[in-house]
Amino acid sequence: MINNFSDLLAIAATQPDAQRLLLLFANAEVEDHDNAEIRGTLSPVMCVDKLPAQLTDFSTLVKEADGVSTGWNMVFVAGLAGKGKVPPTEKDAEPYLNQMTSDLRTGQDLSRYLVFDRDEQLVSFG
């Protein structure tokens, strides 16, 4: 079970096929409503793909991301499997990053992604 970013990195490292992690940084804005229903918007800010070995911990990822843009408050994560010990290339990852961005923009089901807030807390949409 994944409880934090370190768990994700550990699981990615033990997969039979080498992995590339797809990271979509987004900004969530909650709208204030009088009724019990909470609404908001999710906007993509930036995306990147990384090999698990390129990521040491969540705080380092946050610092790296903030060096590009601080306008995000959650990160959507997916894994992309390679073949055996050969991980997918950056070019292989590009259409999947585009799909993640499209899913976010068009309000598609986001349950297939792990989502962390800036404090490394898992976020669920339900």
N, C-alpha and C positions, 0 to 999 in steps of 0.2 A: 504494500500500500504506500502511496506517495503522500507524505504529510508536509514536505518542504522541498525546496529546490535541490538540496543535497541528496535527498532520496531519489529525485528524478535523475540526477547525474549518475548515481550509483546504479540504478536500474538500466539506464541507457548503456553504461559500460559493460553490462553483463549480457546484453542481447546477442543472440547467435549471429546476426548480421550487423555490421558496423552501422552506426546511426549518425545522422546529421539532425541537429535540433533547429527547428524553425521558430523564430521569435517575432511576434507582432506586438509592438508597443502601441497602446491606445489610451485615449482619454475618455473617461466616463464622467458625464455630467448628469446629476440627478435634478429633476424638475420638482418643484414644491407643489403638491396638490392637497386640497382640503380633504379628499376622500382617502380611504385606506389603501388605494392602489398607488404604488410608486412607479413613476416613469422616468425615463432618462434617455440620453443619447450616448452612443459609443462612436468615437471617431478614431480611425487609424492615424498614427503619428509617424511611425517608421517601422521598418522590419529588417531583420538580418538572419542569416543562418550561420550556425557554428557547429563545429565538431565538439562533442562532450569534453574532449581533452583541452579544448580552448577555453573552457569555462572552469574557474576554480571555485567560486561561490557566488551567492546572490548579491552580496554587497559590492563585489567587483563588477558584476554585470550592471548594477544600478549606476555605479560611477562611470562606467564606459558609456552607457546609454545617455546619461545626463551630460556627457561631454558633447553629444550631438544635439540633444533636445531635452529640456526639462518638462515639456508639455504633455507628459504621460503620467498615468496613475495606475495602470495595470499592464501586464504582459501576458499574451496568449502564447502557449507553447504547444508544439506538435513535434513528433518524431518522424523522420523519414529513413527507412531502412535501405541499406545498400545490398551488396551481394557478398556474402562471406565477410572477409576482412576488409573489403573495399567499400568505403563509405560513398554515399551519393556525392556528386560534385555540386558546386555552387550553381552551375547551370541546371543540374537536375532539380535543385531546390526552388528555382525561380517560379515555375508555374504553381507550385504548392503555396508559396508565399503570396502570390497573386490571388489564389483561391481563398486563402485565409482573409486577406484584405477585402475581397468581394463578399465573403460570408458576413463579415462584420458590417460592411456598408449597407448590405441589403437585408439585414435582420434575419439571417439564416440561423439554424440550430447551431449553437456554439458549444454544446455539451461534449463534443469530441475533442475539445481543447482543454488543457490544463490552464488555469488562469490564476496568476498571483498578483496581489496588490504590491505597492511599494514596500510594505513591511513583511513581505514574503508569506503573507496569509493567503491560503487558497480561497478563491472566490467561486461561487456557484451561481448560475442563472437558473431560476426555476419558476 
